[in-house]
Amino acid sequence: MVSNLIVGNWKMNNDFVAAIHLTQQIGILARQADVAGVSLVVTPPTCDLRSVSSVIEADRLAIKLGAQHAYWEDGGAFTGETSIPMVKRLGCTFIIVGHSERREHFGMTDDAVAKTTASALRHDLTPIICVGESEEIRDNEGHVEFVSSQILAAVGGLTASQRRDVVVAYEPIWAIGTGKVASSEQVAEMMAVIRSAWPEDGGDITVLYGGSVKPENATELASTPGVDGFLVGGASLSGEQFVEIAAAAAKCYR
């Protein structure tokens, strides 16, 4: 089990030169800031993983590496895909699974999320499973049932031991890249929903919040009951903002 994670999802941004510079910037700023008690993770585009991994290793940066996506099969005739063993060989220890953008734009199903999660665990990577509802679902008061069903679909086929190594990220789709942020009450409710939907006692799992997280709201969100860290989107493209968020969270967790 891992906790107190600050994960930067760079999405489809930064070529390998920009990725190197951002990684170095985060590493330098993290050494100067008080981020003790949290773990920093960056998830660059797949084509940047080798470059970022090399920088982390050469400069001995206190940053962990994750992939944004990979296919669940170890190899085969799957043109354009990247396997989990491939990203692991590049130094990844985390992998984002089932981000809403993968589900919406690339047709990733609950079944694919479950298979990818199982493959990640089989290869000793920590899956960060993304769940979250659209604005329409929330407006129709279907968010509790929807997110609960996403949780069960993703982890229901795993053993209790395997589930202990899973991280969940709650990202309300209506708050991703929109500037809207779920209220503390909404976030606390969904942290409880996720833990209630867990097949075992959900008190021990790590649950992150994602959705327009910024330095200005990081303290309030990190202080919300049940929030064990963040999955940061746009703000993770700025070394200063990413480390500010990490420092704010670290202060809350001490």
C-alpha positions as CSV (number, residue, x, y, z in Angstrom):
1,M,0.0,0.0,0.0
2,V,1.2,3.5,-0.9
3,S,-0.2,6.8,0.4
4,N,0.2,10.5,0.3
5,L,0.9,10.6,-3.5
6,I,1.1,13.7,-5.6
7,V,0.9,12.4,-9.2
8,G,1.4,14.7,-12.2
9,N,-0.5,13.6,-15.4
10,W,1.2,15.5,-18.2
11,K,-1.3,14.1,-20.8
12,M,-0.2,14.7,-24.4
13,N,2.2,17.6,-23.5
14,N,6.0,18.0,-23.6
15,D,8.3,16.5,-26.2
16,F,11.4,14.8,-24.7
17,V,13.4,18.0,-24.4
18,A,10.6,19.8,-22.5
19,A,10.0,16.7,-20.4
20,I,13.7,16.6,-19.3
21,H,13.6,20.3,-18.4
22,L,10.4,19.9,-16.4
23,T,11.7,16.9,-14.5
24,Q,14.9,18.7,-13.6
25,Q,12.9,21.7,-12.5
26,I,10.6,19.6,-10.3
27,G,13.6,17.8,-8.8
28,I,15.4,21.1,-7.9
29,L,12.3,22.8,-6.5
30,A,11.4,19.7,-4.4
31,R,14.8,19.8,-2.8
32,Q,14.2,23.4,-1.8
33,A,10.7,22.9,-0.6
34,D,9.3,21.1,2.4
35,V,7.7,18.1,0.8
36,A,8.6,15.5,3.4
37,G,5.8,13.0,3.8
38,V,4.6,12.9,0.3
39,S,5.8,11.0,-2.8
40,L,6.1,12.8,-6.1
41,V,5.2,10.9,-9.3
42,V,5.3,12.1,-12.9
43,T,3.5,10.4,-15.8
44,P,4.9,11.8,-19.1
45,P,3.8,10.7,-22.6
46,T,5.1,7.3,-23.4
47,C,7.7,8.6,-25.9
48,D,9.3,10.7,-23.0
49,L,9.6,7.9,-20.5
50,R,13.2,6.9,-21.3
51,S,14.4,10.5,-21.2
52,V,12.7,11.2,-17.9
53,S,13.8,7.9,-16.4
54,S,17.4,8.7,-17.3
55,V,17.2,12.2,-15.7
56,I,15.7,10.8,-12.5
57,E,18.4,8.2,-12.2
58,A,21.4,10.4,-13.2
59,D,20.4,13.3,-11.0
60,R,19.1,11.1,-8.2
61,L,15.8,12.9,-8.0
62,A,13.2,12.1,-5.4
63,I,10.6,11.5,-8.2
64,K,8.9,8.3,-9.2
65,L,7.9,7.5,-12.7
66,G,4.5,6.3,-14.1
67,A,2.9,5.6,-17.4
68,Q,-0.3,7.2,-18.6
69,H,-1.6,4.0,-20.3
70,A,-0.5,0.6,-21.6
71,Y,-2.1,-2.4,-23.1
72,W,-2.8,-5.5,-20.9
73,E,-1.2,-8.1,-23.2
74,D,2.6,-8.6,-22.8
75,G,3.2,-8.6,-26.5
76,G,1.7,-9.4,-29.9
77,A,0.1,-8.0,-33.0
78,F,-1.2,-4.8,-31.5
79,T,0.1,-2.0,-33.7
80,G,0.6,1.3,-31.9
81,E,0.2,-0.1,-28.4
82,T,2.8,-0.3,-25.6
83,S,2.9,-3.2,-23.1
84,I,3.2,-3.0,-19.3
85,P,6.5,-4.9,-19.3
86,M,7.9,-2.3,-21.8
87,V,7.0,0.7,-19.5
88,K,8.3,-1.2,-16.5
89,R,11.6,-1.7,-18.2
90,L,11.8,2.1,-18.7
91,G,11.6,2.6,-14.9
92,C,7.9,3.0,-14.3
93,T,6.5,1.9,-10.9
94,F,3.0,3.3,-11.4
95,I,0.5,3.3,-14.2
96,I,-2.7,5.3,-14.7
97,V,-5.6,3.0,-15.6
98,G,-8.9,4.0,-17.1
99,H,-8.6,7.8,-17.1
100,S,-11.8,9.4,-18.2
101,E,-10.1,10.6,-21.4
102,R,-9.1,7.1,-22.3
103,R,-12.7,5.9,-21.6
104,E,-14.3,8.8,-23.5
105,H,-12.0,9.3,-26.5
106,F,-10.5,5.8,-27.0
107,G,-13.4,3.5,-25.9
108,M,-11.7,2.0,-22.9
109,T,-14.3,-0.2,-21.2
110,D,-14.7,-1.4,-17.7
111,D,-13.5,-4.8,-18.8
112,A,-10.3,-3.3,-20.3
113,V,-9.7,-1.4,-17.1
114,A,-10.0,-4.6,-15.1
115,K,-7.6,-6.5,-17.5
116,T,-5.1,-3.6,-17.4
117,T,-5.2,-3.4,-13.7
118,A,-4.6,-7.2,-13.3
119,S,-1.7,-7.0,-15.8
120,A,-0.1,-4.1,-13.9
121,L,-0.3,-6.0,-10.6
122,R,1.1,-9.1,-12.2
123,H,4.2,-7.1,-13.3
124,D,4.5,-5.3,-9.9
125,L,3.4,-1.9,-11.1
126,T,1.0,0.1,-8.9
127,P,-2.2,0.8,-10.9
128,I,-3.9,4.2,-10.3
129,I,-7.5,3.4,-11.3
130,C,-9.5,6.5,-12.3
131,V,-13.2,6.7,-11.6
132,G,-15.6,9.6,-11.8
133,E,-19.0,10.7,-13.1
134,S,-20.1,13.2,-15.7
135,E,-22.0,16.3,-14.9
136,E,-25.2,14.8,-16.4
137,I,-24.9,11.7,-14.1
138,R,-24.3,13.9,-11.1
139,D,-27.2,16.2,-12.0
140,N,-29.4,13.1,-12.1
141,E,-28.1,11.9,-8.8
142,G,-26.6,8.8,-10.2
143,H,-23.0,9.5,-9.2
144,V,-22.9,7.2,-6.2
145,E,-24.2,4.1,-8.1
146,F,-22.0,5.0,-11.1
147,V,-18.7,5.3,-9.3
148,S,-19.5,2.3,-7.1
149,S,-20.0,0.2,-10.3
150,Q,-16.7,1.4,-11.7
151,I,-14.9,0.3,-8.6
152,L,-16.4,-3.1,-8.5
153,A,-15.8,-3.7,-12.2
154,A,-12.1,-2.7,-11.8
155,V,-11.2,-4.7,-8.7
156,G,-13.9,-7.2,-8.2
157,G,-11.9,-10.0,-9.9
158,L,-8.8,-9.4,-7.9
159,T,-7.8,-11.2,-4.7
160,A,-7.9,-9.3,-1.4
161,S,-4.1,-9.3,-1.4
162,Q,-3.9,-7.7,-4.9
163,R,-6.4,-5.1,-4.0
164,R,-4.1,-3.8,-1.2
165,D,-1.7,-2.7,-3.9
166,V,-4.2,-0.6,-5.9
167,V,-4.6,3.2,-5.8
168,V,-7.9,4.9,-6.8
169,A,-8.2,8.4,-8.2
170,Y,-11.6,10.1,-8.0
171,E,-11.8,12.6,-10.8
172,P,-15.3,14.0,-11.5
173,I,-15.3,14.4,-15.2
174,W,-17.1,17.8,-14.9
175,A,-14.1,19.1,-13.0
176,I,-11.3,18.0,-15.3
177,G,-9.7,20.9,-17.2
178,T,-12.9,23.0,-16.6
179,G,-11.7,25.1,-13.7
180,K,-14.6,23.7,-11.7
181,V,-13.6,22.1,-8.4
182,A,-15.7,19.7,-6.4
183,S,-16.6,21.1,-3.0
184,S,-15.1,19.6,0.1
185,E,-18.5,18.1,0.9
186,Q,-18.7,16.5,-2.5
187,V,-15.2,15.2,-2.3
188,A,-15.7,13.8,1.2
189,E,-18.9,12.1,0.1
190,M,-17.2,10.3,-2.8
191,M,-14.2,9.3,-0.8
192,A,-16.6,7.5,1.5
193,V,-18.5,6.0,-1.5
194,I,-15.4,4.5,-2.9
195,R,-14.4,3.0,0.4
196,S,-17.9,1.6,0.9
197,A,-17.9,0.0,-2.5
198,W,-14.6,-1.7,-1.8
199,P,-15.0,-5.5,-1.3
200,E,-13.0,-5.4,1.9
201,D,-12.6,-2.7,4.6
202,G,-12.0,0.4,2.4
203,G,-10.3,2.3,5.2
204,D,-6.9,1.0,4.2
205,I,-7.0,1.9,0.5
206,T,-5.3,5.0,-1.0
207,V,-7.7,7.4,-2.7
208,L,-6.5,10.5,-4.6
209,Y,-8.5,13.4,-5.8
210,G,-8.1,14.9,-9.3
211,G,-9.9,17.7,-11.0
212,S,-8.6,21.3,-11.4
213,V,-6.2,20.9,-8.4
214,K,-4.1,24.1,-8.0
215,P,-1.9,25.6,-5.3
216,E,-4.8,27.8,-4.2
217,N,-7.1,24.9,-3.3
218,A,-4.6,22.2,-2.4
219,T,-4.7,22.8,1.3
220,E,-8.5,22.7,1.5
221,L,-8.7,19.5,-0.7
222,A,-5.8,17.7,1.1
223,S,-7.5,18.5,4.4
224,T,-10.8,16.9,3.3
225,P,-11.5,13.6,5.0
226,G,-10.4,10.6,3.0
227,V,-8.1,12.4,0.5
228,D,-4.7,10.7,0.4
229,G,-3.1,12.9,-2.3
230,F,-3.8,14.2,-5.8
231,L,-3.8,13.3,-9.4
232,V,-2.8,16.7,-10.9
233,G,-3.4,17.6,-14.5
234,G,-2.7,21.1,-15.9
235,A,-0.9,22.4,-12.8
236,S,1.6,19.5,-13.1
237,L,3.0,21.2,-16.3
238,S,4.4,23.9,-14.1
239,G,7.2,22.8,-11.8
240,E,6.5,25.6,-9.4
241,Q,2.8,24.9,-9.2
242,F,3.3,21.1,-8.9
243,V,5.8,21.5,-6.0
244,E,3.6,24.1,-4.3
245,I,0.7,21.6,-4.4
246,A,3.0,18.9,-3.0
247,A,4.2,21.2,-0.2
248,A,0.7,22.2,0.7
249,A,-0.4,18.5,0.9
250,A,2.7,17.5,2.9
251,K,1.9,20.1,5.5
252,C,-1.6,18.7,5.9
253,Y,-0.4,15.1,6.2
254,R,2.1,15.8,9.0
